[in-house]
Amino acid sequence: MLYRLRLSIRYDFARPTGAGRQLLRISPADLPGVQEVQQTSITITPPPVERSRFTDFFGTEVTQLVLPAGLTQIRFDMAGRVLRLADETELDLSASLDRLPQDLDDITDLGPHSPHHFLRASPRIPLLAPIADFARKACADAATVREAVEALGRALHAHMRFDADATEVDTPIAQAFAGRHGVCQDFSQIMISGLRGIGVPAAYVSGFLRTVPPPGKPRLEGADAMHAWVRAWTGAEAGWCEYDPTNACFVAADHVTIGYGRDYSDVAPVTGSMRLAGSQSGSHSVDILAED
Amino acid sequence: MAGGPAPAMRRSRTAGYRPLPGVPDEMIAPDGTIRPLWRRMVAHLDALSDDDLTRDLSRADRHLLDSGVFYRQYGGGESVERPWPLSHIPVLLAEEEWSRISRALRQRADLLEAVMADLYGPNELVASGRLPAALVAGNPEWLRPLVGVRPRGGHFLHFLAFELGRGPDGEWWVLADRTQAPSGAGYALENRVATARAFSEFYPDENVHRLAGFFRDFRDALQGQARDTDSRIAILTPGPMNETYFEHAYIARYLGFALLEGDDLGVAGDRLMVRTVQGMRQVDVLWRRLDAHYADPLELNPASRIGTPGMVAALRAGSVTMVNCLGSGVLETRALMAFLPQLAPELVRAPLAMPNIATWWCGDPSARAAVRASPRRMVLADALTTRLPFDPKDDLTRAVGLPADVLDRRLAEGGGDLVAQEAVTLSTTPALVEGRLVPRPMTLRVYLARTADGWAVMPGGFARIGTGDDVSAIAMQEGGAAADVWVVSPCPVPAITMARQATAAEKRLVPGGLPARAADNLFWLGRYAERAEGVVRLMRAYHTRLAESGKAGGPLLAGFDPLFRQMGIDPAQAIPQRLLDNLAAAIGSASSVRDRFSPDAWSALHDIDRTARAMAPRVAPGDDAARALSRLLRKLAGISGLVHENMYRFVGWRFLTIGRLHERAMGTAALLAVLCDPAAPEGALDLAIEVGDSVLTHRRRFSFSASRGTVIDLLALDPLNPRALRHQIDSLREQVDMLPAANDHGALSPLAREVLRLHAKLATTDPDSLTTDALWQLRGRIAALSDLLTASYLS
């Protein structure tokens, strides 16, 4: 599926802000065999004082900026064209939950895709007993890790209500889980905490979801904003699989990936002092249109 | 003694000294004799009477008190400054033994450098299965943004400390590696100074290796890392609230490096810059005393308010040398000690010359079996902890205390999260308790610094001395004292100064730019100190009048009211809260610039504060208060003397002076506006002369009694009267003109221009034109100088 992407993030400040460094993680990732970036560009208005790029530990492209002082408004626009290849895996080659620790022990790799990074608590995802208990219950009948991923994803989807106004970007997962509501970020981080709680390495994926569903399919939740989902490691043979708990589905051709991390903090679209600056308002919009 | 019985032969201070069974003692050999190394020390102690010994030791305590040596202790939700707990008897170690310790620690330092280079580089140790992946990937001190970053100059580690203990067989063990931002080297120096004072008749001839050479070599090494003579070397501190801030300021002053906080720094063009009063200046060597997580909110802990956004980018670009590179905290991971012995032969081509405590990472089945087999010997802790093994905050469990099934379950369920260490015992060393020597457990902290010739080892360090006689290492959690460590040579040791060696002589030490924050603190220190003096002068005049006229008061006392309101003083308080607040604020400002402030002035400031606080509840209005305030005034004058007579005229001194002049100018303008107002009560003019400290001058210049004209002339317009408004403005003009970019070949900065206008105004006016309104207006214009100064230099 070929997509045309458009992302626009805007901040308005009540008072002019001081000069600041920012990191942007808003470009689609080039993932051989899964996702090919044909074209991408980021426009910053007004233009920054400094601008450079680097690739972070997990392979995400980062745009590094120094913004001028005295801004009352800033806009980041990303436009791109991405070919997303559908992952047609139907066959479940994943390990059993009992077998997983052994498979993990055999991995002696600390590269960006090593499951070892995603097993412990991370800055935004504590391992919480109620969530682990929920996961254990949901996965009681799962014979394989992939089944467990699906079972937990479905259980969470049934347990939680999508509510764009119930949580903020900084709401702790314990609170979202107790309130049984949230957005894709909450669904994903809670699911990750549950998976890690039962010993399954799980990563956070930041990306986009196509805006207009394929003919005859319902419009998915979260399509008008940036999206997030879960990547779980299912054993040495099957490797990673991706699941979207907000929509209770395995990820296929409707999702476009920006990058991976242990949680939101590793792949936040905008990082920097701007978020600390006095009163401000922000908005962002996303358009992902299929071209063929 | 006359008439009394002849004193019995005094018992040796070692009498009754009993080493613990099976525990080596530093002073007493296994056969019960005093070790040769200690004999002279014991003889010296025995030769002193109790009184003489007390007097000698109190010299050390006085030194520590006078120098303001303290550390900050957190607990129960508040933090308090504690005096440094010195155990006066140094630990003596023979040079030959020290050489062996040094050799072993240099090897260990090289090993840690190699492990660090691998963990942030190719990661072959994990890939080849020699280090478990979980130990690294799950480690909060392994900082992913630093993976792949090559340190400028090629080395990750530059300054390390090792915590050592002596085991039952008399051999040394490494208890912990300190690689993040080791503290205590400055305390070691202060311990030495204090202990040398206590043993001033003994120490100089004892062939004790001096510490200065170590610091000089490290300073020269850091200067060797600097790009050119114009670049800057700085120490990064978390700030005055940090538990070892005293030490950061102390080392900065000792080595002549700038002391910076995260906020002083910024990153531009991937270079680390310090905001100075002369603009942004590059820093290219940074000695960090800040834990890595806090260093960069952009790429590390986003909640940090004490970091510098972009610090990681500067490292990535290779524009700054950092001591030690961010991420070095991972080497402190306790479970890593389980693997270092196996890694040594390969990474440093030799087995460890000094073992570390036997350690088992319980993620390994054979390690779990070892713990189950002999729980009696084991202490369990979080595998990834980086705390010292005797940190009171450490959550330790003696395995033997756990029921077998609980131990089994903990090992089975969370083996990878646990580390087991042998429950080691320590050696004892003498400490003085009520005039007698008693054996106390000790650990040793030793410092290594990288120089052009490899690792240099500080010949000494400091010893922690336990409070009781429990020699198990974890009993050190109870706290204790610190002792100096003397490395004793069989022959005389060279005297060492901090003066640079000839080879590096061409590298001039550049004073560096004054950080804007430091300038701000100095400016406010000047203001608060002057404001405090203003309050004292006014209150003294008030209480003198009160003593003369009695409680009846009269219109003159009421005439003070506008000034009290202006200054926020409650006249019911003999020592007004306002004064205490100003002193506290002055101390607050001074505490942030301790690297630039003389220790004498610092002590004097604390002395005034203590005195004023002690007076506040006791002093009665009237004569009593007047005398108390006179005492405070003399003390304040003492500080001015210490600062203004002794402080080098760096640009920092200018900001302090400008603060003082600025505040005094405002105070004088307000004083004259109120007391020289035609409606002011009778006697107000005399009062103005008195508060303006110009009684004698007025008598000399004018043969008649005070009139509005003479007072305004003397206190506002006279350029020769150091208390006059005119004098403040003239001096301000002089100082402001010398600030960076104030007067660029006649092109004046807005601040310099406004000061010049004020000068012209005062130089051309006459007493009649300086009406009350004109004085208030002047005061307003003077107050506004603060904003101009802040805009140009302090933000």
Interface residues (C-beta under 8 A of the other chain):
Chain A: G20 R21 L23 E50 S52 F54 D56 F57 F58 Q64 V66 I107 T108 D109 L110 S114 H116 H117 L119 R120 P123 S265 T271 G272 S273
Chain B: N123 V126 A127 S128 G129 A133 A134 V136 A137 G138 R144 P145 V147 G148 V267 A268 G269 D270 P297 L298 E299 N301 P302 P309 G310 A313 R316
